């Protein structure tokens, strides 16, 4: 992975969803930041052009970062004012 170190130039934040109970007994959704790190962010095209069974036709991004065990599906990534949802994690 050291050959990719010079490519990790973008600062991202990874956020995790948690549930919080109110005094009334209702639960509410709360997002907390897990960590900040450097990453490479590049456009991966538009959904249907890449794969017929995509969840969305919105623009997709491929994000490369050093291996982190905390990173999981459905977490959010905050990058340059955009909120991205983690849909796949691959360790290479």
Number of C-alpha atoms within 10 A of each C-alpha: 8 7 6 12 13 9 14 16 13 15 14 20 17 23 21 18 14 11 11 13 10 9 7 6 8 9 12 10 9 11 14 11 14 13 14 13 14 16 21 19 18 11 10 13 14 15 17 14 10 12 10 9 8 12 10 10 14 11 11 17 17 12 17 18 19 15 11 10 6 10 18 14 11 14 18 22 22 16 15 10 8 8 13 15 15 17 12 10 11 6 8 5
